Amino acid sequence: MPRRKKRPLPDIRPLIAPLQEEFQVRFFSLQEIPQAVAWAERGHIAIHENYHSRRRRSFHVICGRRDNLVRFCERLGVSPECMTASEYFRFWHLTWFPEPEGRPPGRPC
């Protein structure tokens, strides 16, 4: 039996577009995670799709400067309490679960 195809992640670009002037935000694919880490370590906001798994699909949002990521989260309505420091890299990160249209919000982190 073929695996069920996962629904695509919601398009978050319209949510991010108004923040482009205030923050240097860049999207990265799963294959570009090393470049995303380098971008984040310079204090910019890097967003990449999270690894595919059986869990809900999500994005990782990473930044080398905690204060930048806190402000970014506040502008998106995501609790900064969801942020954690990376164990291996010099950045802060969070896993973001943007809700598809028509679905009630789930847990914040």
Buried (B, 14 or more C-beta within 10 A) or exposed (E): EEEEEEEEBBEBEEEBEEBEEEBBBBBBEEEBBEBBBBBBBEBBBBBBBBEEEEEBBBBBBBBBBEEBBBBBBEBBEBEBEBBEEBEEBEBBBBBBBBEEEEEEEEEEE
